[in-house]
Amino acid sequence: MLGDTGSLIFVVVLIALTVAVPLCNVYLPEASALHVTDYTVALIGKYLTYALLAVAIDLIWGYCGILSLGHTAFFGLGGYAMGMYLMRQIGDRGVYGNPVLPDFMVFLDWEHLPWYWHGMDLFPFAMAMVVLVPGLLALVFGWLAFRSRVTGVYFAIITQAMTYALMLAFFRNEMGFGGNNGLTDFKDILGYELSADGIRNALFVASGVGLLLGFLIARFIVTSRLGRVLEAIRDAESRTRFTGYRVAYYKLWIFTVSAMLAGVAGALYVPQVGIINPSEFSPIASIEAVVWVAVGGRGTLYGAALGAGAVNFAKTWLTGAYPEIWPYALGILFVAVTLFLPKGIVGLVSQLRRRMRRKEPS
């Protein structure tokens, strides 16, 4: 499964990072140069969830040629499922002291908990919704699109339209998801306070393990016989269809699996940042996620994860130092990668290694 060197290095580094960061946070004194602050733990944990989203996008874009500008919809739905669970855990500790209704529902004079909130106080049920809701949406949406043979830029446009429609819907207070403010003010998870150091590190480890498992699942798929069919669809869809393969079914299956991985990424993201709101569905968020994959190198999986980390690190620094520059920097970055680095950072490294080998004396 880990036949290439890049994948093996990625797995080793990810395992080392998942273990080392919490240890450096807990056991090394603050005066130490190797100490990792609480803020850094949460920040890197957020990057790991973004990396899982990038792997999910690369699974369909890099290996099946499906460019989706709507995967933040699945990311957001997974996040909202986790947020609903965390809101139900608040109980009577909210501002209004209602043991059943979240504060925003009490403020809006809701009298009963909506039917789709029932069961979300149970962790197993909520985690099932994290994967089932994004998966079901992808299944229905993909079935309608792929059976109609919608491909290329047209598919990208309708996926972004889907995400934008969800954003507008979740902005409405009548939907019962907190409207513009979203879901926030979480207290604990599984009975443990979210603000506790141990829980912060546990969430970080969960994000690392989630990324590792998501990567291994994606890697298993693309290195199997199914993966070869997906690459055939990417390179010559019509020819693959003429040879007898039901292309729409393959695309629908991989699109649904990818959506589920994105939902898991969203669920891991929410307890670490402490909020989920409709901005996660915004068009710019979808475009940014695609840029991560392009920068890292699509069709590699680990390159997509690397791109997510690199771009978001740059975003964190730029938005702190020069917040007005980031949108322009993102646009320039995407254009530059498209023109000069079509295979991303991973492709550039591979090209440099080949040049060095040619220069070595025989």
GUTORFI-411312 format. One record per residue: residue in one letter; y, x, z of N, C-alpha, C in turn. Coordinates in steps of 0.2 Angstrom, whole numbers, padded with zeros to 4 digits, always signed. Layout:
% GUTORFI-411312
aYXZYXZYXZ/...
***
This chain:
% GUTORFI-411312
m-0006+0004+0000+0000+0000+0000+0006+0004+0000/l+0006+0010+0003+0012+0015+0004+0011+0021+0000/g+0009+0020-0007+0007+0025-0011+0013+0030-0013/d+0019+0027-0013+0024+0032-0015+0028+0035-0009/t+0031+0041-0010+0034+0044-0004+0039+0041-0001/g+0043+0037-0005+0049+0034-0003+0048+0029+0002/s+0042+0025+0001+0040+0019+0005+0038+0022+0012/l+0034+0027+0011+0031+0031+0017+0037+0033+0022/i+0042+0037+0019+0047+0039+0023+0051+0034+0026/f+0052+0028+0022+0056+0023+0025+0052+0020+0031/v+0046+0019+0031+0042+0016+0036+0043+0021+0042/v+0042+0027+0041+0042+0032+0047+0049+0032+0050/v+0054+0032+0046+0061+0032+0049+0062+0026+0052/l+0060+0020+0050+0061+0013+0053+0058+0013+0060/i+0052+0015+0060+0048+0015+0066+0052+0020+0071/a+0054+0026+0069+0057+0030+0074+0064+0027+0076/l+0068+0024+0072+0074+0021+0073+0073+0015+0078/t+0068+0011+0077+0066+0005+0082+0064+0008+0089/v+0061+0013+0089+0059+0016+0096+0065+0020+0099/a+0068+0024+0095+0073+0029+0098+0080+0026+0100/v+0082+0021+0097+0089+0018+0098+0088+0014+0105/p+0084+0010+0107+0083+0007+0114+0082+0012+0119/l+0078+0017+0118+0077+0023+0123+0084+0027+0124/c+0087+0028+0119+0094+0032+0120+0099+0027+0123/n+0098+0021+0122+0103+0016+0126+0102+0016+0133/v+0095+0015+0135+0093+0014+0142+0093+0020+0146/y+0090+0026+0143+0088+0031+0147+0093+0037+0147/l+0097+0038+0142+0102+0043+0142+0109+0041+0145/p+0112+0046+0149+0118+0044+0152+0124+0043+0147/e+0129+0039+0148+0134+0038+0144+0138+0045+0142/a+0138+0050+0146+0141+0056+0144+0137+0060+0139/s+0131+0058+0138+0127+0062+0133+0129+0060+0126/a+0129+0065+0121+0131+0064+0114+0126+0060+0111/l+0120+0059+0113+0114+0055+0110+0114+0048+0113/h+0118+0047+0118+0118+0040+0120+0121+0035+0115/v+0117+0029+0115+0119+0024+0110+0122+0018+0114/t+0128+0016+0113+0131+0011+0116+0128+0004+0115/d+0130-0001+0120+0127-0008+0119+0130-0011+0112/y+0136-0009+0110+0139-0011+0104+0135-0009+0098/t+0134-0002+0098+0130+0001+0093+0123-0002+0092/v+0120-0004+0098+0113-0007+0097+0114-0014+0094/a+0119-0018+0095+0119-0024+0092+0121-0023+0085/l+0125-0018+0083+0128-0017+0077+0122-0015+0072/i+0118-0010+0074+0112-0008+0070+0107-0014+0070/g+0106-0018+0075+0102-0023+0075+0104-0028+0069/k+0110-0029+0069+0113-0034+0063+0112-0031+0057/y+0112-0024+0056+0111-0021+0049+0104-0022+0048/l+0099-0022+0053+0092-0022+0051+0090-0029+0048/t+0094-0034+0051+0093-0041+0048+0095-0042+0041/y+0101-0038+0040+0104-0038+0033+0099-0035+0028/a+0096-0029+0031+0091-0026+0027+0085-0030+0025/l+0083-0034+0030+0077-0039+0028+0079-0044+0023/l+0085-0046+0023+0088-0051+0018+0088-0047+0011/a+0090-0041+0011+0090-0037+0005+0083-0036+0002/v+0079-0035+0006+0072-0034+0004+0069-0040+0001/a+0071-0046+0004+0069-0053+0001+0072-0054-0006/i+0078-0052-0007+0082-0052-0013+0079-0048-0018/d+0077-0042-0016+0074-0037-0021+0067-0039-0023/l+0064-0042-0019+0057-0045-0021+0057-0049-0027/i+0062-0053-0027+0062-0058-0033+0067-0055-0039/w+0072-0051-0037+0076-0049-0042+0074-0042-0045/g+0072-0037-0041+0069-0031-0044+0062-0031-0047/y+0058-0036-0045+0051-0036-0047+0050-0042-0051/c+0054-0047-0051+0052-0053-0055+0058-0055-0060/g+0064-0051-0059+0069-0053-0063+0073-0059-0062/i+0072-0062-0056+0076-0068-0054+0082-0066-0050/l+0088-0067-0053+0094-0065-0049+0096-0071-0046/s+0096-0071-0039+0098-0077-0035+0105-0075-0031/l+0110-0079-0032+0116-0079-0029+0116-0084-0023/g+0110-0086-0021+0110-0091-0016+0106-0090-0010/h+0104-0084-0009+0099-0082-0004+0102-0082+0003/t+0109-0082+0003+0112-0083+0010+0111-0090+0012/a+0109-0095+0008+0108-0102+0010+0102-0102+0014/f+0096-0098+0012+0090-0098+0016+0091-0094+0022/f+0095-0088+0022+0097-0084+0028+0101-0089+0033/g+0106-0093+0030+0110-0097+0035+0105-0103+0038/l+0101-0106+0034+0096-0111+0037+0092-0108+0042/g+0089-0102+0041+0085-0099+0047+0089-0098+0053/g+0096-0096+0052+0100-0095+0057+0102-0101+0061/y+0103-0106+0057+0105-0113+0061+0099-0115+0065/a+0093-0114+0062+0087-0116+0066+0086-0113+0072/m+0088-0106+0072+0088-0102+0078+0094-0104+0083/g+0099-0106+0080+0105-0108+0084+0104-0115+0087/m+0101-0119+0084+0099-0126+0087+0095-0125+0093/y+0090-0120+0092+0085-0119+0098+0090-0116+0104/l+0094-0111+0102+0098-0108+0108+0103-0113+0111/m+0105-0118+0107+0110-0123+0109+0106-0128+0114/r+0100-0129+0112+0096-0134+0117+0094-0130+0123/q+0094-0124+0124+0093-0120+0130+0099-0120+0135/i+0105-0122+0132+0110-0122+0137+0110-0127+0142/g+0107-0133+0140+0106-0139+0145+0113-0141+0148/d+0113-0142+0154+0119-0144+0158+0124-0139+0160/r+0123-0133+0157+0127-0127+0159+0133-0127+0154/g+0134-0132+0149+0139-0132+0145+0146-0134+0148/v+0151-0134+0144+0158-0136+0147+0157-0143+0150/y+0154-0148+0146+0154-0155+0148+0148-0157+0153/g+0143-0152+0154+0138-0153+0158+0133-0158+0156/n+0133-0160+0149+0128-0164+0147+0121-0161+0146/p+0115-0163+0149+0109-0159+0149+0106-0160+0142/v+0108-0165+0138+0104-0166+0131+0109-0164+0125/l+0115-0167+0125+0120-0166+0120+0123-0159+0120/p+0124-0155+0115+0128-0149+0115+0135-0151+0116/d+0139-0147+0118+0146-0148+0119+0150-0151+0113/f+0149-0149+0107+0153-0151+0102+0151-0159+0100/m+0145-0161+0102+0143-0168+0101+0146-0172+0106/v+0147-0170+0112+0150-0173+0117+0158-0174+0116/f+0161-0169+0113+0168-0169+0111+0169-0174+0106/l+0164-0175+0101+0165-0179+0095+0163-0186+0097/d+0161-0187+0104+0159-0194+0106+0152-0196+0103/w+0148-0192+0102+0141-0193+0100+0137-0196+0106/e+0133-0201+0105+0130-0204+0110+0123-0202+0111/h+0120-0201+0105+0113-0199+0105+0112-0192+0101/l+0106-0189+0102+0105-0183+0099+0102-0185+0092/p+0104-0182+0087+0101-0183+0080+0094-0182+0080/w+0090-0186+0075+0083-0185+0075+0081-0178+0073/y+0085-0175+0069+0083-0168+0067+0084-0162+0072/w+0087-0164+0078+0088-0160+0083+0082-0160+0088/h+0078-0165+0088+0072-0166+0092+0067-0161+0091/g+0064-0158+0096+0059-0153+0095+0062-0146+0095/m+0069-0146+0094+0072-0139+0093+0072-0135+0100/d+0071-0139+0105+0071-0135+0112+0064-0132+0113/l+0060-0133+0109+0053-0129+0109+0053-0123+0105/f+0052-0117+0108+0052-0111+0104+0047-0111+0098/p+0041-0113+0099+0036-0112+0093+0039-0117+0087/f+0041-0123+0089+0043-0128+0084+0049-0125+0080/a+0054-0122+0084+0060-0120+0081+0059-0114+0076/m+0054-0110+0078+0052-0104+0074+0048-0106+0068/a+0045-0112+0068+0042-0115+0062+0047-0117+0058/m+0052-0120+0060+0058-0123+0056+0061-0117+0053/v+0061-0111+0056+0065-0105+0053+0062-0103+0046/v+0055-0104+0045+0052-0102+0039+0051-0109+0035/l+0050-0114+0038+0048-0120+0034+0054-0123+0030/v+0060-0124+0034+0065-0127+0031+0068-0123+0025/p+0069-0116+0025+0071-0112+0019+0065-0112+0014/g+0059-0112+0016+0054-0112+0011+0053-0119+0007/l+0054-0124+0011+0054-0131+0008+0060-0132+0003/l+0066-0130+0005+0072-0130+0000+0070-0126-0006/a+0068-0120-0005+0066-0115-0011+0061-0118-0015/l+0056-0122-0012+0050-0125-0016+0053-0130-0020/v+0057-0135-0018+0060-0140-0021+0065-0138-0027/f+0069-0134-0025+0074-0131-0029+0071-0127-0035/g+0066-0123-0033+0063-0118-0038+0059-0122-0043/w+0055-0128-0040+0051-0132-0045+0056-0135-0050/l+0061-0138-0048+0066-0141-0053+0069-0136-0058/a+0070-0130-0055+0073-0125-0060+0068-0122-0064/f+0063-0120-0062+0058-0116-0066+0054-0120-0071/r+0053-0126-0069+0049-0131-0073+0054-0132-0079/s+0060-0132-0078+0065-0133-0084+0067-0126-0087/r+0064-0121-0085+0064-0114-0088+0072-0112-0088/v+0075-0113-0082+0082-0111-0081+0081-0103-0079/t+0084-0099-0082+0083-0092-0081+0090-0088-0081/g+0090-0082-0080+0096-0078-0081+0102-0080-0077/v+0108-0079-0080+0114-0081-0077+0114-0088-0076/y+0111-0093-0079+0111-0100-0078+0108-0101-0071/f+0102-0098-0069+0099-0098-0063+0104-0096-0057/a+0107-0090-0059+0111-0087-0054+0117-0092-0052/i+0120-0095-0057+0125-0100-0056+0123-0106-0052/i+0117-0109-0053+0115-0115-0050+0113-0113-0042/t+0111-0107-0041+0109-0105-0034+0115-0104-0030/q+0121-0102-0034+0127-0101-0030+0130-0108-0029/a+0129-0112-0034+0131-0119-0033+0128-0123-0027/m+0121-0121-0026+0117-0124-0020+0120-0122-0014/t+0122-0115-0014+0124-0112-0007+0131-0115-0006/y+0135-0116-0011+0142-0118-0010+0142-0125-0007/a+0137-0129-0010+0136-0136-0008+0134-0137-0001/l+0130-0132+0001+0128-0132+0009+0133-0130+0013/m+0138-0125+0011+0143-0123+0015+0148-0129+0016/l+0149-0133+0011+0154-0139+0011+0151-0144+0016/a+0144-0145+0015+0141-0150+0019+0141-0148+0027/f+0140-0142+0028+0139-0139+0035+0146-0139+0038/f+0152-0139+0034+0158-0139+0037+0160-0146+0040/r+0157-0151+0038+0158-0158+0040+0155-0159+0047/n+0159-0162+0051+0157-0163+0058+0151-0169+0058/e+0151-0173+0053+0146-0178+0053+0139-0176+0052/m+0139-0170+0050+0132-0167+0049+0128-0165+0055/g+0132-0164+0061+0129-0163+0067+0127-0156+0068/f+0131-0151+0065+0130-0144+0066+0136-0140+0068/g+0140-0143+0071+0146-0140+0074+0152-0139+0070/g+0151-0142+0063+0157-0141+0059+0159-0134+0057/n+0166-0133+0057+0169-0127+0056+0167-0122+0061/n+0167-0124+0067+0165-0119+0072+0158-0117+0073/g+0154-0121+0070+0147-0119+0070+0143-0120+0077/l+0138-0116+0078+0135-0116+0084+0136-0109+0088/t+0138-0109+0094+0140-0103+0098+0139-0104+0105/d+0141-0100+0109+0141-0100+0117+0134-0100+0119/f+0130-0097+0116+0123-0096+0118+0122-0093+0125/k+0117-0095+0129+0116-0093+0136+0110-0088+0136/d+0104-0091+0134+0098-0087+0135+0093-0089+0129/i+0088-0085+0129+0082-0086+0125+0076-0085+0129/l+0071-0089+0128+0065-0089+0132+0066-0088+0139/g+0071-0091+0142+0073-0090+0149+0076-0084+0151/y+0078-0079+0147+0081-0073+0148+0088-0073+0145/e+0093-0071+0149+0100-0071+0147+0101-0066+0141/l+0105-0069+0136+0106-0065+0130+0110-0059+0132/s+0114-0059+0137+0119-0053+0138+0116-0048+0142/a+0109-0049+0144+0106-0043+0148+0104-0038+0143/d+0104-0032+0146+0103-0026+0142+0096-0026+0139/g+0091-0028+0143+0084-0028+0141+0083-0033+0135/i+0087-0039+0135+0086-0043+0130+0089-0041+0123/r+0095-0037+0124+0098-0034+0118+0094-0029+0115/n+0091-0025+0119+0086-0020+0116+0080-0024+0113/a+0077-0029+0116+0071-0033+0114+0073-0036+0107/l+0079-0039+0106+0081-0041+0100+0081-0036+0094/f+0084-0030+0096+0084-0025+0092+0077-0023+0089/v+0073-0022+0094+0066-0020+0092+0063-0026+0088/a+0064-0032+0089+0062-0038+0085+0064-0037+0078/s+0070-0035+0078+0073-0035+0071+0070-0029+0067/g+0069-0023+0071+0065-0018+0067+0058-0020+0065/v+0055-0023+0070+0048-0025+0068+0048-0031+0062/g+0053-0035+0063+0053-0040+0057+0055-0037+0051/l+0059-0032+0050+0060-0028+0044+0054-0025+0042/l+0050-0022+0046+0044-0018+0045+0039-0023+0042/l+0038-0028+0045+0033-0033+0043+0035-0036+0036/g+0041-0038+0035+0044-0040+0029+0043-0035+0023/f+0045-0029+0025+0044-0024+0020+0037-0023+0018/l+0032-0023+0023+0025-0022+0021+0022-0028+0017/i+0024-0034+0019+0022-0040+0015+0024-0039+0008/a+0031-0038+0007+0034-0037+0000+0030-0032-0003/r+0029-0026+0000+0026-0020-0003+0018-0022-0005/f+0015-0026-0001+0008-0028-0003+0008-0032-0009/i+0013-0037-0009+0013-0041-0015+0015-0037-0021/v+0020-0033-0021+0022-0030-0028+0017-0024-0030/t+0012-0022-0025+0007-0017-0027+0001-0020-0029/s+0000-0027-0028-0006-0031-0030-0006-0033-0037/r-0011-0036-0039-0012-0038-0046-0006-0044-0047/l-0005-0047-0042+0001-0052-0043+0007-0049-0045/g+0008-0043-0041+0014-0039-0043+0015-0037-0050/r+0009-0035-0053+0009-0033-0060+0011-0039-0064/v+0009-0045-0063+0011-0051-0066+0018-0052-0066/l+0021-0051-0060+0028-0052-0059+0032-0048-0063/e+0030-0041-0063+0034-0037-0067+0033-0038-0075/a+0027-0041-0077+0027-0043-0084+0031-0049-0085/i+0032-0053-0080+0037-0059-0081+0044-0056-0082/r+0046-0051-0078+0052-0048-0078+0054-0045-0084/d+0049-0041-0087+0050-0037-0093+0049-0041-0100/a+0045-0046-0099+0044-0050-0106+0041-0057-0104/e+0045-0062-0101+0043-0068-0099+0040-0072-0104/s+0042-0073-0110+0039-0077-0115+0032-0074-0117/r+0032-0067-0118+0025-0064-0120+0020-0066-0114/t+0022-0065-0108+0018-0067-0102+0015-0074-0102/r+0020-0079-0104+0018-0086-0105+0013-0087-0110/f+0014-0083-0116+0010-0084-0122+0003-0082-0120/t+0002-0077-0116-0005-0074-0114-0009-0079-0110/g-0006-0084-0107-0009-0089-0103-0007-0090-0096/y-0003-0086-0094-0001-0086-0087+0004-0092-0086/r+0004-0096-0081+0009-0101-0079+0015-0098-0075/v+0019-0096-0079+0025-0092-0077+0029-0095-0071/a+0030-0102-0072+0034-0106-0068+0031-0106-0061/y+0024-0106-0060+0020-0106-0054+0021-0099-0050/y+0021-0094-0054+0022-0087-0051+0029-0086-0048/k+0034-0088-0052+0041-0088-0050+0042-0092-0044/l+0039-0098-0044+0040-0103-0039+0037-0100-0032/w+0031-0097-0033+0028-0094-0027+0032-0089-0024/i+0034-0084-0028+0038-0078-0025+0045-0080-0023/f+0048-0085-0026+0054-0087-0024+0054-0090-0017/t+0049-0094-0016+0048-0097-0009+0046-0092-0004/v+0042-0087-0005+0040-0082+0000+0047-0078+0001/s+0051-0077-0004+0057-0073-0003+0062-0077+0002/a+0062-0084+0001+0066-0088+0005+0064-0088+0012/m+0058-0088+0013+0055-0088+0020+0057-0081+0024/l+0057-0076+0020+0059-0069+0023+0066-0069+0025/a+0070-0072+0020+0077-0073+0022+0079-0077+0028/g+0075-0083+0029+0076-0087+0034+0074-0083+0041/v+0069-0079+0041+0067-0075+0047+0073-0070+0048/a+0076-0067+0043+0082-0063+0044+0087-0066+0047/g+0089-0072+0045+0094-0076+0048+0093-0078+0055/a+0087-0079+0057+0085-0081+0064+0086-0075+0069/l+0084-0069+0066+0085-0063+0070+0092-0061+0071/y+0096-0063+0066+0103-0061+0066+0107-0065+0071/v+0106-0072+0072+0110-0076+0076+0110-0074+0083/p+0105-0073+0087+0106-0071+0094+0109-0064+0095/q+0109-0060+0090+0113-0054+0091+0120-0054+0090/v+0122-0058+0086+0130-0059+0084+0133-0065+0089/g+0128-0069+0091+0131-0074+0096+0134-0080+0092/i+0133-0081+0086+0136-0087+0082+0133-0088+0075/i+0133-0094+0073+0131-0096+0066+0136-0101+0064/n+0140-0100+0058+0144-0105+0056+0144-0106+0048/p+0147-0111+0045+0146-0112+0038+0148-0106+0034/s+0152-0101+0036+0154-0095+0032+0148-0091+0030/e+0142-0092+0033+0136-0088+0031+0134-0091+0024/f+0136-0097+0022+0135-0100+0016+0140-0098+0010/s+0145-0094+0012+0150-0093+0007+0148-0089+0001/p+0151-0091-0005+0149-0087-0011+0150-0080-0010/i+0155-0077-0007+0156-0070-0006+0151-0067-0002/a+0148-0070+0002+0142-0068+0006+0136-0067+0002/s+0135-0072-0003+0129-0071-0008+0130-0065-0012/i+0136-0064-0015+0138-0059-0019+0137-0052-0016/e+0139-0052-0010+0138-0045-0006+0131-0043-0005/a+0127-0048-0004+0120-0047-0003+0117-0044-0009/v+0119-0047-0015+0116-0044-0021+0119-0037-0022/v+0125-0035-0020+0128-0029-0021+0124-0024-0017/w+0122-0026-0011+0118-0021-0007+0112-0019-0010/v+0108-0023-0014+0102-0022-0017+0104-0017-0023/a+0109-0019-0027+0111-0015-0033+0113-0008-0031/v+0117-0007-0025+0119+0000-0023+0113+0004-0020/g+0108+0001-0017+0102+0004-0014+0098+0006-0020/g+0097+0002-0025+0092+0003-0030+0087-0003-0030/r+0088-0007-0035+0083-0013-0035+0076-0011-0038/g+0071-0015-0036+0065-0013-0039+0061-0007-0034/t+0064-0006-0028+0061-0001-0024+0059-0004-0017/l+0062-0009-0015+0062-0012-0008+0066-0008-0003/y+0063-0002-0002+0067+0002+0003+0074+0004+0001/g+0075+0004-0006+0082+0006-0008+0086+0000-0006/a+0084-0006-0007+0088-0012-0005+0090-0012+0002/a+0085-0010+0007+0086-0010+0014+0092-0004+0015/l+0091+0001+0012+0096+0007+0012+0103+0005+0010/g+0103+0001+0004+0109-0001+0002+0113-0006+0007/a+0109-0010+0010+0111-0015+0015+0115-0011+0021/g+0111-0006+0023+0114-0002+0029+0120+0001+0027/a+0120+0005+0021+0126+0009+0019+0132+0005+0017/v+0131-0001+0014+0137-0005+0012+0140-0008+0018/n+0136-0011+0023+0138-0014+0029+0141-0009+0034/f+0139-0003+0034+0142+0002+0038+0149+0004+0035/a+0150+0004+0028+0156+0005+0025+0161-0001+0026/k+0158-0007+0026+0162-0013+0028+0165-0013+0035/t+0160-0011+0040+0162-0011+0047+0168-0006+0048/w+0168+0000+0044+0173+0005+0045+0179+0003+0042/l+0179+0000+0035+0185-0002+0032+0188-0008+0035/t+0185-0013+0037+0188-0019+0039+0191-0017+0046/g+0189-0012+0049+0192-0010+0056+0198-0006+0054/a+0198-0001+0049+0204+0003+0048+0209+0000+0043/y+0206-0003+0038+0210-0006+0032+0207-0012+0030/p+0208-0018+0034+0205-0024+0033+0207-0027+0026/e+0213-0026+0023+0215-0029+0017+0211-0026+0011/i+0208-0020+0012+0206-0016+0006+0199-0018+0005/w+0195-0021+0009+0188-0022+0008+0186-0026+0002/p+0189-0032+0001+0187-0035-0005+0188-0031-0011/y+0193-0027-0012+0194-0023-0018+0189-0018-0018/a+0187-0015-0012+0182-0009-0012+0176-0012-0014/l+0174-0018-0012+0168-0021-0014+0167-0022-0022/g+0172-0025-0025+0172-0026-0032+0172-0019-0036/i+0176-0014-0033+0175-0007-0037+0168-0004-0036/l+0165-0005-0030+0159-0003-0029+0154-0006-0034/f+0154-0012-0034+0149-0016-0039+0150-0013-0046/v+0156-0013-0048+0157-0011-0055+0155-0004-0056/a+0157+0001-0051+0155+0008-0052+0147+0009-0052/v+0144+0005-0048+0136+0005-0048+0133+0003-0054/t+0136-0003-0057+0134-0006-0063+0134-0001-0069/l+0140+0003-0069+0142+0007-0075+0138+0014-0074/f+0139+0017-0068+0137+0024-0067+0130+0025-0063/l+0128+0020-0059+0122+0021-0055+0118+0014-0056/p+0115+0013-0062+0112+0007-0063+0105+0006-0059/k+0103+0012-0057+0097+0012-0052+0098+0013-0045/g+0105+0013-0043+0107+0014-0036+0106+0021-0033/i+0107+0021-0027+0106+0027-0023+0099+0030-0024/v+0094+0026-0024+0087+0029-0025+0086+0032-0032/g+0089+0029-0037+0089+0031-0043+0092+0038-0044/l+0098+0038-0041+0102+0045-0041+0098+0050-0038/v+0095+0049-0032+0091+0054-0029+0085+0057-0033/s+0082+0052-0036+0076+0054-0040+0079+0058-0046/q+0084+0056-0049+0087+0060-0055+0089+0067-0053/l+0092+0068-0047+0094+0074-0044+0087+0079-0043/r+0082+0075-0040+0076+0079-0039+0073+0082-0046/r+0073+0077-0051+0070+0079-0057+0074+0085-0060/r+0081+0085-0059+0085+0091-0062+0083+0097-0058/m+0082+0097-0052+0081+0103-0048+0074+0106-0050/r+0069+0101-0051+0063+0104-0053+0063+0107-0060/r+0067+0105-0065+0068+0108-0071+0071+0115-0071/k+0075+0116-0066+0079+0122-0065+0074+0128-0061/e+0069+0125-0058+0065+0130-0054+0061+0134-0059/p+0060+0141-0058+0057+0145-0063+0049+0144-0063/s+0046+0144-0068+0039+0142-0069+0035+0148-0067/
***
